[in-house]
Amino acid sequence: MVTPGMSGKTTEGPDVTKGMEKVKTLRPYTSYGTMNGSSAGDTCPTCRGTGRIPRGHEDQLVAVIPCNDVRLQPRRTKLYVCVSMAVCLLVCCLILFFCFPRSVTITPVSVLSVVVYLTPKTVEMEVTNLLNITNKNFVPVQIVEFSVQGLILNAVVGKTKITNMTAIPSRTQKSYTCQIDLSVTDKGLNSYCKSNSFKIHTLFLELQMTVNISYLSHTEQLSLDTFEYIDCGNNSTIPHPVR
């Protein structure tokens, strides 16, 4: 604004002064979205082009990071991703290898002894067997219950059940003794076992064994049928292998 009558001097009004201060205030700040302020850009959405953050809006800042910032270009990214995937795959394979269920087998070894009791109507026998149970897992196996029944000529002559057997450590084999009481009531077999005309009174005994085991939070049932020969006329304390 120019005021006449002052010897040709001009006086700037308050509007021009405020405009110059505003220009000086904005001069040090570059345009939003540019590197050097020479190119056109958008107005900063936070400071609204003033270069100052309004009070009470400090938690709503907008950070402008240049495109050539090294933080936007991490090194060896592919290497880190590949190594992480390989480590995860290796850990999964190891878990599957060690925790994958493997077989638990029962193997009859031998007949340890046969004790015979002759009564007027029956033949009572106590047969003691030696069994091997093999655990091929990498975790211990707990034997919950072991049951066995003996059959002679398809007739059940005795049963037994054991519930206090110890656990089998990982990758080991343990031996157990199992005693089963047999009672032969058939008249023909009684006559055969009590006859003095035979030196050896051989009977073929069928054993049906069932084992309930527990490992890795689940239970399994194993079964095995085996045959062995015993002498029902005399006591036998000499072990002989099961064939």
Phi, psi and omega in degrees: 000130182251133180252119182283160176087017181240048175058039175078001179276147179252146179238126179280136181278177182294332181293319180293320180296318179294323179295321179293321179296322179294320178295317178297325180292321182276347187296319183289345186261135179276163179292149181293130177089008179238167181265323186234001178079357181283327181267159182288147181209175179276161178285139180300123184289342182271308182269355177058035176082000181269344182081006181230145180271123177300146179295142182087356180241024181294333181276006180242037183287150175244117181269129178252114181253129178299153181292335181268015178292134183292339179291338177275356181231072180295144182272148174057039180294315180297322180295316180296320180294317180295318179295318179297317179295321179294319178295316178298318179295320179295317179297318178297318179295320179295319179297316179294323182293315184277333183260356180292128182297134177242173188282150171239121188245150176245131181229116173287134185259301185200165172266115184283316182201156175225114179254124187249134174238118181265122176244167182302326185246342184225170171237113181261135181223145172243110184254125180249124182244153175251125182237148173246130176243122185252129177251114181263005179276164177268012177229153178295152179241127179263127177273112182281314184204140177233124180228147181212142175228144181255139180232137173234119183056045178064014177250130181287123182245356179181150178221153174207155182218136181234130182237359184248033179280146183281164180285159179254121178297168182292141176054041180226172178229132181236150180255140180227146174257136182232124179250129180235134179266127181245144178227110181265115181251353181293133184295319180295318178291326177297317179296320180294317182288331184266357182290140178266357181279351178244134176281324180238125180252091187269132173234141176264117184256128176261129179247125175251108185253140178226130182233127173259121182240160181222130175195152180053041174063027174212160183245151178224158176238124179252143180224148180208134174247129180220157180240144177212156180253141180227162177255113183269003182256336184221157174290141180225116180245011178265118180296141174223142185292155176274129180252000000 
